[in-house]
Every structure is written in C-alpha cells, then in structure tokens.
Amino acid sequence: MADTKDAKYTPELRLRVLWGNDAMLGPGKADLLDHIAETGSIAAAGRRMSMSYKRAWMLVEVMNTTFQGPLVDSTRGGARGGGASLTPLGREILALYRDLVRVTSDAGADRMADLTARLKQPSDKG
C-alpha cells in the first residue's frame, strides 16, 4: 500500500457538478464563495485565490444567474466602502455542495484507497 504520510499519495476528490453545457458548480466556485463569506469582499476573495477581480466578479455573475436567485449580494465601493456577502441561498448552495463532496468522499473512500495502493512508489520509477 502507498505511504499515505506522503502528501503526494493522499488522494483528494474534487467534484464538479454539471447541469448541461451552461451550469456548473465545482471546487473553485465553492472556494470563492467561502472566501467571500470570510472576507466580505469579492476582490479580497479573488486575491486569496490568486485570481483577478475581473475573473472573480465574472464567476460571481455566472453563479448569480445560474441558480433561482443570487448567491452573492454586493454593494459598490465609494465613501462608505463596498462589500459582498453570501445570500441565504448562497449559504444553502455552498453547504449542499460541501455536503455532497463529503458524502461522495465517504462513499468512495475504499475505492480511493485501492487506487492509491496501486500508484507507483518513488523507488519503482525510473
């Protein structure tokens, strides 16, 4: 079996949910929502992810139009400053996605271990 102490051999499930060609929710958008909730700012959330403000804003716009209502509520800057926060729907969607990832990871843990056990060890290469 692979040495799971080495991070190189610790599997991580990254789940992307696709609805047709237009709608998608995956780890990047979920992380962006998490960072917006933590920082209160789309710009700061983007910076945490080494993402431009334009890219972060575009992803928020896509998410806001994909679901039944906006996931992020934002106000423009100015004298009083701007900000962003998750809407109740945004918090719900993020929680549902994180729970889906957890359930999927738990259900597939044995198979992930089997896959990991079949990886080449560093001494097997070359």
C-alpha positions, 0 to 999 in steps of 0.5 A, a space after each residue: 500500500 502507498 505511504 499515505 504520510 506522503 502528501 503526494 499519495 493522499 488522494 483528494 476528490 474534487 467534484 464538479 457538478 454539471 447541469 448541461 453545457 451552461 451550469 456548473 458548480 465545482 471546487 473553485 466556485 465553492 472556494 470563492 464563495 467561502 472566501 467571500 463569506 470570510 472576507 466580505 469582499 469579492 476582490 479580497 476573495 479573488 486575491 486569496 485565490 490568486 485570481 483577478 477581480 475581473 475573473 472573480 466578479 465574472 464567476 460571481 455573475 455566472 453563479 448569480 444567474 445560474 441558480 433561482 436567485 443570487 448567491 452573492 449580494 454586493 454593494 459598490 465601493 465609494 465613501 462608505 466602502 463596498 462589500 459582498 456577502 453570501 445570500 441565504 441561498 448562497 449559504 444553502 448552495 455552498 453547504 449542499 455542495 460541501 455536503 455532497 463532496 463529503 458524502 461522495 468522499 465517504 462513499 468512495 473512500 475504499 475505492 480511493 484507497 485501492 487506487 492509491 495502493 496501486 500508484 507507483 512508489 518513488 523507488 519503482 520509477 525510473 
